[in-house]
């Protein structure tokens, strides 16, 4: 009954929206205006603060904020690096005068708390050619305005005028992420794919219009929410990317079903009702799967990922709602024109009379005739792609992988040349003697002596103690670079000495700083990966079991996804860690893989993979339930679903691949990983491995224990009960799990 209620409700919603299209369209446009006004009036500033509650580095920062606020542990910083021309030194009188002038101008900048004189602090390289000054701000990086960054850059001009090379890095130099044209390019490619898929401008335009309105509402809602709660400046990025892609995809599936119903001779209103009642049911459950995957990001315990996941989930919910209600209204305006307006040379998937069957059908017949060789070849192929994943190394690379054209990268390289690679990743050590306890000075000096003897330590600064004498801070400079395994081991060694220091002095040691925070983030991500995968896959398995009323089909779907993940990780490691095809893809430097990528990738690609699973396999199940033999059901379902699923996947790949050409290494890596993940999953797993396995399983693919069959509600995504309710379904023999249909002749 529950399945009939859902399908019937969606059927009635589709007919109502089609019939009262002006009212429905007006309501959605009004909602867009309302959210737009809210975004314009309620929006507040976004934040770039990145906290990782519970980690040692975060605890150290919190302790410094409490006891040594003057240290500005979370304040923005900038390193201004000076290099003399070849043969010169920054200690030459003219160069020193220029550096002193720059330092003076830096001290006069607004919100600057402290500027270190490089000559007094000894911040000059041994060869005298390179020097740097550290600028500490009173405000956090998010509160540094573009005008402050412009003033910082202008302050370095006297040095450049004197012939010095002046470059700048640090958190104060990082501006807000620029909006690229990737979204516009993605929409343009989606339009081309839709036109090719449908062969009609009208049919292609409806999903785009639907998606633009949906994304507009979602983004306006997220923007308005920034005035009520603090959000990161990157929160909306995933929501925009996913909201646009799934909105087009969901509309694509419903429009395709609507056209099919029209071609069967149904009137427009009835066709819209049935399209929403059948394909719309699949949209609901596919959307639920995506929402589960995105909302599950909150289990990691990192606020930024939680915000991004929930915002993107909201965008997906809007995409589902607008596909179920606004789209049938738009179909009402278009009427039967979705079948007209054919573009010469494009048949929109219609085979010629007496011609060859569609490519999707030919491929499906090839797979079901040779399922075992196809399956083995596909699995081995994915295994080859997955092999590099065994060398996966996570981290949060910084300026070292930025483009060599950026000032941040140039400053990084100059510091590494003058002071050694570890100078770019100093470790901040906080010695805690207990509030009001005193003794921090002696404990810090003892620790500094121990740290100096470690093989990977280049230098240790004298400790700075707060006025109460219960907290001290010192800096340890490694010999190795910030993203290296040696520095990671050094952090572990320093933290390992805390127990001995506590036993000797009663003081505790905490290691923080950007490098230590990156290491902690990577460790937390690694720890959260297995629980997140278990939660998402477990919930999605249950949902898919409800949709398909089978155990083996959901099991096959989830195991296939694991193959996708392994192959995608392998491709990412090969390109961004090993450097394969780096020149072709514009990867300037190789290094560890961004630590947030695995969980981010799993969440996004899993949701999209289950979309393709639902839309492709529901048509197969529909044919099987209505009497087709197992292999013929695979072929027929493939014929109906392969074209639109292929189009949906190509749209996703195009949107994500557009980000590969970004100048930001992290965005480039995310775009490549998502594009590769969708390609592997849609074309290798869903369109090759899935039909091969189902052909091998035969009727067993739809097996469900009788007891479990009675317990599970029948959600009937394929719309059989709706057809029965409307009096148009063929008679079905329900022996066990509705295996065979007795065709009426």
DOMAR-599405 format. One line per 2 residues: their letters; for each residue y, z, x of C-alpha. Coordinates in pm, 1 decimal. Layout:
N
a = Y/Z/X  ...
***
This chain:
745
xx = 0.0/0.0/0.0  239.9/83.9/284.9
xx = 198.1/-262.0/434.7  260.9/-423.4/96.9
xx = 571.1/-209.5/50.0  712.5/-320.1/386.1
xx = 630.8/-688.7/339.3  751.6/-683.6/-21.6
xx = 1071.9/-505.2/74.4  1142.1/-761.4/346.6
xx = 1051.7/-1045.0/107.8  1298.1/-913.0/-149.5
xx = 1560.2/-852.3/118.0  1525.9/-1211.6/237.5
xx = 1561.7/-1350.4/-114.8  1854.2/-1120.0/-194.8
xx = 2037.9/-1214.9/126.6  1977.5/-1583.2/59.6
xx = 2095.1/-1556.9/-300.7  2393.4/-1324.5/-238.9
xx = 2480.3/-1482.7/92.8  2856.9/-1454.3/55.8
xx = 2834.3/-1080.0/-8.3  2591.7/-1020.0/280.7
xx = 2794.4/-1230.0/522.5  3114.2/-1051.6/416.8
xx = 2949.3/-711.3/473.7  2839.7/-802.7/826.0
xx = 3176.4/-953.9/915.5  3343.6/-641.5/776.2
xx = 3111.0/-429.5/989.9  3207.7/-633.3/1295.4
xx = 3577.2/-580.5/1219.1  3521.4/-208.3/1160.0
xx = 3336.4/-163.6/1488.9  3596.3/-375.7/1666.6
xx = 3876.2/-152.6/1538.2  3674.7/150.2/1647.4
xx = 3630.5/3.8/1993.9  4001.8/-68.1/2021.6
xx = 4113.8/275.8/1903.0  3838.6/516.1/2012.5
xx = 3723.3/379.7/2347.0  3764.1/605.9/2646.3
xx = 3724.7/570.6/3024.5  3379.4/511.4/3166.4
xx = 3232.8/692.4/3464.9  3048.4/590.0/3779.3
xx = 2921.2/943.6/3843.6  2552.6/937.7/3922.8
xx = 2386.9/1277.4/3888.4  2021.8/1360.0/3936.9
xx = 1977.3/1708.8/3787.2  1722.5/1933.7/3952.9
xx = 1714.7/1764.0/4292.1  1806.0/1949.2/4610.7
xx = 2092.3/1715.5/4694.0  2249.5/1767.6/4350.0
xx = 2209.9/2146.3/4378.2  2388.4/2135.3/4714.3
xx = 2678.2/1937.4/4566.2  2704.3/2180.9/4275.0
xx = 2708.1/2472.5/4521.3  2987.6/2315.5/4725.7
xx = 3192.1/2251.5/4412.8  3158.7/2619.4/4325.0
xx = 3222.0/2780.5/4665.0  3399.9/2514.2/4873.0
xx = 3598.3/2303.2/4626.3  3824.9/2194.5/4910.0
xx = 3529.2/2004.0/5056.1  3552.9/1756.2/4765.8
xx = 3176.3/1706.9/4773.9  3193.0/1470.5/4478.0
xx = 3532.5/1326.1/4565.5  3584.1/963.2/4656.7
xx = 3584.0/877.0/5025.7  3687.9/578.4/5233.7
xx = 3620.5/493.3/5594.1  3886.9/280.2/5758.5
xx = 3741.9/121.0/6072.2  3950.7/-27.4/6353.8
xx = 3826.6/-265.3/6621.3  4030.5/-385.4/6919.1
xx = 4011.3/-750.9/7028.4  3759.2/-845.5/7297.3
xx = 3863.5/-687.6/7626.3  4095.0/-436.6/7457.0
xx = 4062.6/-75.5/7347.4  4192.7/118.8/7050.3
xx = 4324.8/373.4/7301.9  4570.3/120.4/7445.8
xx = 4929.7/229.3/7365.8  5005.9/-59.1/7127.6
xx = 4675.2/-25.2/6944.2  4705.4/353.6/6923.8
xx = 5054.2/323.8/6778.0  4926.6/83.2/6511.0
xx = 4634.6/314.7/6424.3  4870.6/612.8/6401.2
xx = 5094.8/416.6/6166.0  4798.5/331.2/5941.2
xx = 4686.4/696.9/5939.1  5037.8/803.8/5841.3
xx = 5045.2/558.6/5550.4  4700.7/671.0/5438.1
xx = 4818.5/1033.6/5424.4  5103.2/929.5/5196.7
xx = 4875.9/766.5/4938.0  4848.3/939.1/4598.6
xx = 4542.1/1159.5/4530.3  4446.2/1166.0/4899.3
xx = 4331.3/1514.1/5002.1  4276.8/1461.6/5372.9
xx = 4291.0/1193.3/5642.4  4123.0/1258.9/5977.6
xx = 4311.5/1157.1/6291.2  4053.6/952.5/6488.1
xx = 4194.8/1053.1/6827.3  4203.4/1425.9/6758.1
xx = 3858.5/1422.6/6593.9  3700.6/1215.3/6870.0
xx = 3618.2/932.9/6629.8  3640.5/669.1/6901.5
xx = 3333.4/482.0/7026.0  3216.3/544.2/7382.2
xx = 3339.9/202.4/7494.9  3681.6/270.2/7337.5
xx = 3679.2/-49.3/7130.9  3610.4/95.1/6781.9
xx = 3758.2/391.7/6597.7  3755.6/511.5/6238.5
xx = 3933.2/753.4/6011.4  3779.8/929.4/5712.9
xx = 3993.7/939.1/5395.3  3897.2/1201.8/5135.5
xx = 4035.8/1183.0/4782.8  4102.6/1466.8/4540.8
xx = 3940.3/1270.0/4258.1  3592.3/1130.9/4195.5
xx = 3521.6/760.1/4258.1  3558.5/674.2/3888.4
xx = 3914.6/807.8/3887.7  4022.0/584.3/4175.4
xx = 4223.9/310.4/4005.7  4252.4/-49.1/4118.6
xx = 4611.6/26.5/4220.5  4475.8/297.1/4455.9
xx = 4236.3/46.9/4612.2  4519.0/-203.1/4652.2
xx = 4732.3/65.1/4819.3  4441.5/155.4/5049.2
xx = 4408.0/-206.8/5155.2  4783.1/-241.8/5204.3
xx = 4787.8/65.8/5428.3  4569.0/-118.9/5679.9
xx = 4809.4/-410.4/5720.4  5007.9/-261.1/6013.0
xx = 4684.4/-247.4/6210.9  4604.1/-610.2/6136.1
xx = 4959.7/-709.0/6227.2  4905.0/-548.9/6567.9
xx = 4594.4/-763.0/6627.6  4332.6/-506.3/6527.7
xx = 4042.6/-580.2/6296.1  4065.7/-337.6/6001.8
xx = 3778.9/-305.3/5754.2  3709.9/-45.8/5484.5
xx = 3403.3/99.4/5315.8  3306.4/401.7/5110.1
xx = 3298.7/496.5/4744.3  3675.7/464.0/4702.7
xx = 3655.6/93.1/4783.2  3399.7/16.1/4511.1
xx = 3571.5/-137.9/4210.9  3433.9/-174.9/3860.9
xx = 3157.1/-434.1/3832.5  3312.3/-768.4/3750.4
xx = 3197.7/-951.5/3440.8  3032.2/-1272.1/3551.0
xx = 2980.6/-1597.8/3365.8  2604.5/-1533.1/3357.3
xx = 2611.2/-1439.6/2988.2  2802.3/-1757.3/2897.8
xx = 2564.9/-1967.0/3107.6  2271.5/-1794.8/2937.2
xx = 2406.3/-1876.2/2590.4  2463.3/-2238.4/2693.7
xx = 2106.3/-2271.9/2821.3  1978.1/-2099.8/2506.5
xx = 2164.6/-2357.1/2297.0  2001.8/-2644.6/2485.3
xx = 1655.1/-2487.5/2450.1  1708.0/-2429.4/2077.4
xx = 1821.7/-2786.3/2021.7  1514.0/-2916.1/2204.0
xx = 1288.3/-2675.8/2011.5  1417.6/-2759.7/1664.9
xx = 1556.3/-3108.8/1723.3  1841.6/-3012.2/1489.4
xx = 2191.8/-2888.4/1564.2  2205.2/-2685.0/1242.2
xx = 1874.6/-2507.4/1306.1  1971.8/-2444.4/1669.5
xx = 2314.8/-2308.5/1578.7  2196.2/-2038.1/1337.7
xx = 2019.0/-1816.8/1597.7  2321.9/-1843.8/1826.6
xx = 2568.8/-1746.6/1553.9  2338.6/-1465.7/1447.7
xx = 2310.5/-1336.9/1806.3  2683.5/-1354.4/1880.0
xx = 2767.9/-1146.4/1571.1  2491.7/-896.1/1648.8
xx = 2591.1/-852.5/2012.2  2956.1/-821.5/1909.9
xx = 2875.2/-533.7/1674.7  2647.5/-360.4/1927.7
xx = 2894.9/-386.9/2215.6  3184.1/-272.8/1996.4
xx = 2979.1/27.1/1884.1  2892.6/122.3/2242.8
xx = 3255.4/80.0/2349.4  3374.7/298.7/2063.2
xx = 3121.9/566.3/2164.3  3285.4/598.8/2508.0
xx = 3570.1/783.1/2337.4  3328.8/1044.1/2203.7
xx = 3084.5/1090.9/2490.7  3104.4/1020.0/2863.6
xx = 2924.2/698.9/2959.5  2865.7/510.4/3279.8
xx = 3047.7/184.1/3335.9  2708.1/11.4/3369.1
xx = 2563.7/145.2/3041.8  2657.2/-160.6/2841.1
xx = 2516.8/-412.9/3092.1  2154.5/-381.6/2984.0
xx = 2256.4/-365.1/2617.0  2448.8/-692.0/2650.2
xx = 2172.2/-870.3/2837.1  1888.0/-757.9/2610.0
xx = 2083.6/-761.6/2286.0  2177.9/-1124.2/2338.1
xx = 1826.2/-1231.4/2437.0  1628.4/-1054.7/2162.6
xx = 1879.6/-1146.9/1892.0  1829.6/-1515.5/1974.3
xx = 1452.8/-1470.9/1996.4  1412.7/-1284.0/1668.0
xx = 1627.1/-1536.1/1483.5  1430.1/-1816.4/1646.9
xx = 1101.7/-1684.0/1503.7  1236.3/-1639.7/1151.3
xx = 1410.6/-1978.4/1143.0  1091.5/-2141.4/1265.9
xx = 890.8/-1977.6/985.4  1157.6/-2071.2/729.2
xx = 1136.3/-2436.1/831.5  757.8/-2419.5/801.1
xx = 782.7/-2281.1/446.6  1032.9/-2551.1/350.6
xx = 799.9/-2817.1/484.1  527.2/-2668.4/260.6
xx = 747.3/-2759.9/-38.6  890.7/-2417.7/-127.7
xx = 1251.0/-2386.9/-254.3  1504.3/-2236.6/-14.3
xx = 1523.5/-1887.7/-164.2  1146.6/-1848.6/-179.1
xx = 1110.1/-1988.8/173.8  1366.0/-1738.0/304.5
xx = 1188.4/-1451.4/130.1  850.4/-1546.7/272.6
xx = 990.4/-1610.4/621.3  1145.5/-1263.3/629.2
xx = 838.7/-1104.8/466.7  602.0/-1251.9/727.0
xx = 787.8/-1336.4/1049.9  1033.7/-1056.4/965.8
xx = 747.3/-805.0/965.0  655.0/-919.7/1313.8
xx = 1020.5/-884.2/1415.7  1022.4/-523.8/1291.6
xx = 718.5/-424.3/1494.6  820.7/-622.8/1800.8
xx = 1161.6/-454.0/1785.6  996.0/-113.7/1752.2
xx = 796.1/-180.8/2067.5  1110.3/-272.0/2260.8
xx = 1291.7/36.5/2129.9  1001.1/259.2/2236.2
xx = 1009.1/111.3/2586.8  1387.0/152.6/2619.3
xx = 1415.5/497.7/2463.1  1127.5/604.8/2687.1
xx = 1361.5/571.7/2986.9  1488.5/917.3/2889.7
xx = 1164.8/1076.4/3019.5  1280.0/1005.1/3375.6
xx = 1549.0/1272.2/3346.7  1829.7/1068.0/3504.5
xx = 2132.7/1052.3/3271.2  2230.4/698.1/3371.1
xx = 1888.1/556.4/3279.0  1887.0/753.4/2953.0
xx = 2227.4/611.8/2858.8  2128.6/256.5/2948.4
xx = 1800.4/283.2/2758.9  1950.9/428.3/2441.4
xx = 2243.7/184.6/2440.2  2008.9/-110.8/2482.8
xx = 1779.9/28.9/2212.4  2080.3/42.8/1978.3
xx = 2154.9/-323.0/2055.8  1793.1/-413.8/1975.7
xx = 1805.5/-224.1/1644.5  2120.2/-417.2/1550.6
xx = 1945.7/-741.4/1648.3  1652.1/-658.1/1418.0
xx = 1872.9/-560.5/1124.3  2094.8/-864.0/1153.4
xx = 1792.7/-1095.6/1180.9  1644.1/-950.6/861.5
xx = 1960.8/-962.9/650.9  2237.5/-1182.5/791.2
xx = 2007.8/-1462.2/905.4  1866.0/-1534.8/555.3
xx = 2225.5/-1540.9/430.6  2310.6/-1799.3/696.3
xx = 1999.3/-1991.4/592.5  2138.1/-1985.9/239.0
xx = 2457.7/-2150.5/357.9  2259.3/-2408.2/554.9
xx = 1998.6/-2471.2/283.9  1765.4/-2756.4/366.7
xx = 2000.5/-2881.4/636.7  1785.1/-2692.5/888.9
xx = 1537.2/-2975.9/836.8  1805.6/-3240.8/866.4
xx = 2045.5/-3351.5/1133.3  1765.6/-3470.6/1360.1
xx = 1875.7/-3569.7/1705.9  1734.5/-3904.7/1818.4
xx = 1445.7/-3854.8/2059.1  1388.8/-3491.5/1957.6
xx = 1128.8/-3417.2/1693.2  1157.1/-3037.8/1692.8
xx = 785.7/-2990.8/1742.9  677.4/-3238.7/1474.8
xx = 394.3/-3455.4/1608.8  398.3/-3823.9/1536.1
xx = 160.2/-3937.7/1267.3  -159.6/-4048.0/1436.2
xx = -16.7/-3942.9/1773.1  -135.2/-3687.1/2024.2
xx = -139.1/-3321.3/1916.9  142.3/-3099.3/2048.7
xx = 116.1/-2977.3/2407.5  56.1/-2620.5/2289.4
xx = -245.9/-2722.5/2085.0  -389.0/-2934.9/2367.5
xx = -347.6/-2644.8/2610.9  -513.3/-2400.2/2369.6
xx = -812.9/-2633.2/2321.2  -845.1/-2669.8/2698.0
xx = -844.3/-2290.0/2743.0  -1096.4/-2212.6/2466.2
xx = -1333.7/-2482.2/2599.7  -1328.3/-2331.2/2951.9
xx = -1225.3/-1967.9/2901.1  -1403.4/-1810.8/3198.3
xx = -1275.8/-2043.9/3475.4  -923.7/-2032.8/3328.7
xx = -933.8/-1652.7/3309.1  -1059.2/-1613.0/3666.6
xx = -805.0/-1859.5/3803.9  -515.8/-1686.7/3622.5
xx = -621.7/-1336.6/3730.6  -676.7/-1442.6/4092.2
xx = -340.4/-1620.2/4093.6  -160.5/-1310.5/3970.4
xx = -353.5/-1108.0/4227.5  -221.8/-1330.2/4505.5
xx = 133.8/-1279.5/4384.1  68.7/-904.3/4354.7
xx = -62.8/-859.0/4710.7  278.8/-792.7/4873.3
xx = 333.1/-504.6/4628.2  101.4/-295.1/4848.5
xx = 392.6/-279.9/5093.7  647.3/-174.6/4827.9
xx = 907.2/61.5/4973.0  1166.3/214.4/4742.1
xx = 1519.4/316.9/4828.7  1882.1/277.8/4730.5
xx = 2025.1/40.8/4989.7  2399.1/57.7/5039.2
xx = 2656.0/-141.1/5230.8  2393.3/-270.7/5474.3
xx = 2265.1/-526.4/5220.6  2604.4/-636.4/5091.8
xx = 2725.8/-983.4/5167.5  2850.1/-1024.9/5524.1
xx = 3174.7/-1155.4/5374.0  3266.5/-816.7/5220.9
xx = 3486.6/-563.2/5393.4  3230.7/-289.3/5320.7
xx = 2958.0/-474.6/5510.6  3190.9/-555.0/5800.3
xx = 3292.5/-189.2/5826.2  2925.8/-87.9/5819.2
xx = 2837.4/-327.5/6101.2  3135.4/-218.9/6312.5
xx = 3039.7/147.7/6283.1  2677.0/72.0/6366.2
xx = 2789.9/-125.0/6672.3  3026.1/143.3/6796.0
xx = 2844.6/465.8/6708.2  2483.8/374.2/6629.2
xx = 2303.0/283.1/6304.1  2265.5/643.7/6185.6
xx = 2639.4/691.4/6177.2  2651.5/508.9/5844.0
xx = 2419.6/760.9/5679.6  2527.4/1112.2/5783.0
xx = 2343.7/1404.1/5626.6  2546.1/1691.1/5484.8
xx = 2374.9/2028.1/5535.4  2481.0/2325.4/5323.3
xx = 2386.4/2675.1/5440.1  2381.8/2932.0/5159.2
xx = 2387.3/3297.5/5261.9  2401.5/3415.8/4898.8
xx = 2721.1/3470.5/4702.1  2931.0/3734.4/4874.2
xx = 2658.8/3785.8/5133.7  2838.0/3669.4/5447.8
xx = 2647.7/3562.0/5755.6  2671.8/3191.0/5685.3
xx = 2840.8/3122.0/6021.4  2556.9/3265.8/6230.8
xx = 2288.8/3106.4/6014.4  2461.2/2767.1/6031.4
xx = 2491.5/2784.1/6410.4  2124.9/2876.0/6440.0
xx = 2028.8/2581.7/6218.7  2256.7/2344.4/6412.1
xx = 2076.9/2433.7/6734.3  1738.8/2368.6/6577.4
xx = 1854.8/2036.8/6427.7  2000.6/1916.2/6758.0
xx = 1654.8/1935.6/6916.9  1497.1/1698.9/6662.0
xx = 1420.9/1357.2/6817.5  1599.2/1145.9/6553.3
xx = 1925.5/1345.3/6558.6  2218.6/1183.3/6736.1
xx = 2480.9/1452.0/6674.8  2549.5/1772.6/6481.0
xx = 2905.1/1874.6/6393.8  3023.7/2236.7/6423.1
xx = 2980.6/2424.6/6093.7  3273.0/2475.8/5855.2
xx = 3260.3/2807.8/5668.9  3431.0/2899.7/5342.5
xx = 3669.8/3191.1/5314.7  3407.4/3426.2/5170.1
xx = 3177.3/3357.4/5463.2  2876.0/3297.9/5237.7
xx = 2861.7/2917.3/5257.9  2876.5/2681.3/5555.5
xx = 2869.2/2306.1/5581.2  2777.0/2087.0/5877.1
xx = 2695.1/1721.0/5931.0  2384.8/1582.6/6098.4
xx = 2407.3/1222.7/6222.4  2067.8/1048.4/6254.6
xx = 1987.8/793.8/6521.7  1827.8/562.6/6265.8
xx = 1988.4/375.3/5977.3  2025.8/523.9/5628.0
xx = 1752.8/311.6/5464.3  1487.8/357.1/5732.1
xx = 1163.4/552.4/5712.0  1272.9/753.7/6019.5
xx = 1578.7/889.5/5837.4  1363.8/977.6/5536.4
xx = 1131.0/1170.7/5767.0  1429.6/1344.5/5925.7
xx = 1549.1/1468.1/5585.2  1203.0/1612.9/5523.6
xx = 1206.2/1782.5/5865.6  1548.7/1936.5/5806.3
xx = 1445.3/2065.4/5465.7  1122.1/2194.2/5613.8
xx = 1319.0/2428.8/5840.1  1471.9/2610.7/5543.0
xx = 1180.9/2854.3/5508.8  1200.4/2959.1/5873.9
xx = 1576.9/3005.9/5857.1  1544.1/3212.8/5539.0
xx = 1286.4/3438.4/5703.5  1509.9/3487.4/6007.7
xx = 1854.8/3516.0/5846.2  1806.9/3534.3/5468.2
xx = 2002.2/3209.4/5427.1  1883.9/2891.6/5256.4
xx = 1946.1/2532.7/5362.7  2005.6/2235.3/5136.2
xx = 2044.8/1876.8/5259.9  2268.5/1638.7/5066.2
xx = 2498.2/1343.5/5123.1  2459.1/987.3/4999.3
xx = 2153.2/918.7/5214.0  1974.1/1234.8/5100.1
xx = 2069.3/1163.4/4737.2  1920.0/815.8/4765.9
xx = 1598.5/961.9/4903.0  1584.5/1216.9/4619.3
xx = 1646.3/950.2/4357.4  1365.8/737.4/4498.7
xx = 1129.1/1036.0/4499.5  1218.6/1127.1/4141.6
xx = 1169.2/768.7/4027.8  828.9/755.5/4195.0
xx = 724.8/1081.8/4027.5  844.4/963.0/3686.3
xx = 678.0/622.3/3703.8  328.2/729.2/3596.6
xx = 441.4/953.8/3304.1  680.8/685.7/3183.2
xx = 413.9/418.0/3199.0  171.0/645.7/3013.7
xx = 421.0/726.6/2737.0  536.7/370.5/2682.6
xx = 195.3/205.6/2707.6  32.9/478.9/2497.0
xx = 280.8/455.9/2211.5  284.7/77.6/2223.1
xx = -98.1/68.4/2221.8  -102.2/272.0/1901.6
xx = 163.0/48.5/1745.3  -24.8/-268.7/1842.5
xx = -348.1/-119.6/1706.7  -170.9/-75.9/1373.3
xx = -35.4/-431.3/1385.5  -360.6/-607.2/1479.9
xx = -617.0/-361.1/1338.5  -817.6/-399.6/1655.3
xx = -894.3/-200.2/1967.8  -963.7/-482.0/2211.3
xx = -653.2/-690.2/2134.4  -406.5/-406.1/2216.1
xx = -617.7/-310.8/2519.1  -605.1/-668.6/2643.8
xx = -229.8/-678.6/2581.5  -160.7/-365.7/2787.3
xx = -397.3/-456.9/3071.7  -236.5/-800.2/3087.4
xx = 102.7/-635.4/3116.9  -17.0/-432.4/3415.9
xx = -108.9/-761.5/3584.4  242.7/-885.8/3509.6
xx = 398.3/-575.2/3666.2  185.0/-602.2/3980.2
xx = 263.1/-973.0/4027.6  635.3/-916.3/3967.4
xx = 653.3/-630.4/4216.8  471.8/-848.9/4467.9
xx = 718.9/-1134.5/4421.9  1014.7/-896.9/4458.0
xx = 873.2/-745.0/4777.7  803.2/-1090.5/4923.0
xx = 1161.0/-1207.6/4864.2  1379.1/-899.4/4905.4
xx = 1172.1/-689.1/5146.1  989.6/-951.7/5352.1
xx = 1253.4/-1223.3/5327.1  1044.7/-1510.4/5188.4
xx = 1271.1/-1774.4/5029.3  1566.0/-1548.3/5116.9
xx = 1780.7/-1838.9/5229.1  1710.0/-2040.3/4914.8
xx = 1796.8/-1747.2/4687.4  2096.9/-1633.4/4890.1
xx = 1949.2/-1297.8/4998.6  2171.5/-1196.8/5290.2
xx = 1965.7/-899.4/5411.2  1619.7/-763.7/5340.0
xx = 1550.9/-395.1/5284.8  1382.5/-146.4/5053.5
xx = 1354.4/-224.7/4684.4  1603.9/-48.4/4458.4
xx = 1430.7/270.2/4344.1  1534.2/229.9/3979.7
xx = 1391.0/-121.1/3957.8  1023.8/-38.4/3883.0
xx = 1096.2/180.7/3580.9  1377.3/-44.7/3465.3
xx = 1151.6/-349.7/3498.2  861.4/-184.9/3317.9
xx = 1083.3/-81.2/3027.1  1246.5/-418.1/2974.0
xx = 956.1/-653.4/3046.9  704.3/-442.2/2853.5
xx = 914.1/-466.1/2541.1  958.1/-841.5/2578.4
xx = 588.4/-891.7/2661.3  485.2/-717.4/2343.1
xx = 729.3/-940.5/2154.0  540.4/-1246.5/2273.9
xx = 207.5/-1075.3/2203.7  305.4/-995.8/1844.8
xx = 454.6/-1335.5/1763.8  172.5/-1536.0/1921.3
xx = -132.5/-1332.7/1822.0  -24.6/-1253.3/1464.3
xx = -48.2/-1623.5/1384.1  -398.2/-1628.0/1535.3
xx = -498.7/-1327.4/1329.1  -347.6/-1481.5/1018.4
xx = -567.1/-1788.9/1062.8  -874.8/-1576.5/1134.1
xx = -817.4/-1354.2/831.8  -779.6/-1663.7/616.2
xx = -1120.3/-1795.9/719.4  -1086.0/-1991.8/1043.3
xx = -1354.6/-1957.2/1310.1  -1238.6/-1743.4/1606.1
xx = -1175.7/-2032.3/1847.8  -1016.2/-2250.1/1581.9
xx = -792.8/-1956.1/1482.6  -675.0/-1934.7/1843.5
xx = -593.1/-2306.6/1852.9  -421.3/-2311.3/1513.3
xx = -222.7/-1994.9/1585.4  -124.3/-2137.8/1920.5
xx = -9.3/-2461.6/1757.0  223.8/-2268.6/1527.3
xx = 348.7/-2011.1/1776.5  338.5/-2160.6/2125.2
xx = 651.5/-2374.9/2090.8  879.0/-2096.0/1970.5
xx = 731.3/-1839.0/2210.7  780.3/-2085.0/2498.4
xx = 1138.4/-2143.4/2388.5  1200.0/-1769.1/2364.0
xx = 1058.2/-1713.1/2712.8  1260.3/-1997.8/2864.5
xx = 1576.3/-1853.3/2708.9  1499.0/-1511.0/2858.8
xx = 1420.0/-1658.4/3200.2  1740.3/-1864.7/3198.8
xx = 1955.8/-1566.2/3104.3  1801.8/-1341.6/3370.0
xx = 1789.6/-1612.1/3638.1  2164.0/-1659.1/3603.0
xx = 2207.7/-1317.5/3763.1  2016.2/-1431.9/4074.3
xx = 2330.8/-1615.7/4182.5  2541.9/-1299.4/4167.1
xx = 2712.8/-1187.0/4485.8  2585.7/-830.9/4429.6
xx = 2247.1/-774.7/4591.2  2132.5/-523.3/4330.6
xx = 2216.3/-752.5/4039.2  2048.9/-1041.7/4221.0
xx = 1732.6/-832.8/4263.7  1728.0/-723.5/3898.4
xx = 1784.9/-1077.4/3772.9  1505.8/-1218.7/3989.7
xx = 1261.7/-941.9/3890.7  1326.1/-983.0/3517.4
xx = 1305.0/-1362.7/3530.2  981.0/-1349.6/3730.7
xx = 836.3/-1082.7/3501.3  902.4/-1284.3/3185.8
xx = 764.7/-1602.5/3346.0  443.0/-1432.6/3458.7
xx = 391.0/-1255.8/3128.4  477.8/-1532.6/2884.8
xx = 309.8/-1827.0/3052.6  27.0/-1674.8/3256.9
xx = -69.8/-1364.4/3059.2  17.0/-1439.6/2694.3
xx = -46.3/-1815.3/2696.6  -337.7/-1830.8/2938.7
xx = -520.2/-1500.8/2984.4  -484.8/-1388.0/2620.9
xx = -641.2/-1697.9/2458.4  -910.7/-1710.4/2729.9
xx = -1013.1/-1347.7/2671.2  -1002.4/-1389.8/2293.1
xx = -1221.5/-1699.2/2318.1  -1473.9/-1501.0/2522.5
xx = -1467.8/-1207.2/2279.3  -1498.4/-1419.3/1965.5
xx = -1519.5/-1209.2/1649.6  -1541.9/-894.4/1862.6
xx = -1171.1/-930.0/1943.6  -1093.4/-813.2/1588.5
xx = -1349.4/-532.0/1582.8  -1232.2/-194.1/1453.4
xx = -1465.7/100.3/1379.3  -1505.4/153.8/1004.8
xx = -1389.1/513.9/1023.2  -1078.9/419.3/1219.9
xx = -1020.6/128.8/980.1  -1003.9/372.2/688.9
xx = -767.2/606.1/875.3  -519.7/348.1/1004.6
xx = -263.3/213.1/758.6  -276.1/-162.7/718.6
xx = 67.5/-288.3/819.3  -34.0/-650.8/747.7
xx = 210.6/-823.3/979.0  61.7/-1163.1/897.2
xx = 167.6/-1123.6/533.0  -170.5/-1165.3/365.9
xx = -110.0/-890.3/109.2  230.4/-1034.5/32.9
xx = 68.9/-1370.2/-39.5  -190.5/-1200.1/-260.3
xx = 84.1/-1013.6/-440.4  264.3/-1342.3/-502.2
xx = -56.8/-1498.1/-628.6  -82.5/-1762.7/-358.4
xx = -332.5/-1613.9/-118.4  -684.8/-1749.6/-90.4
xx = -974.7/-1522.0/-171.5  -1088.1/-1311.4/120.5
xx = -1426.2/-1151.9/175.2  -1353.5/-805.7/315.2
xx = -1676.6/-719.5/492.3  -1578.2/-458.4/747.1
xx = -1237.5/-563.3/877.5  -1177.9/-868.2/654.2
xx = -1367.4/-1111.1/869.7  -1424.5/-1425.2/669.5
xx = -1237.5/-1613.8/405.0  -1429.2/-1794.8/129.3
xx = -1228.2/-2111.5/93.1  -1174.4/-2237.5/-257.9
x = -1273.9/-2599.3/-304.7
***
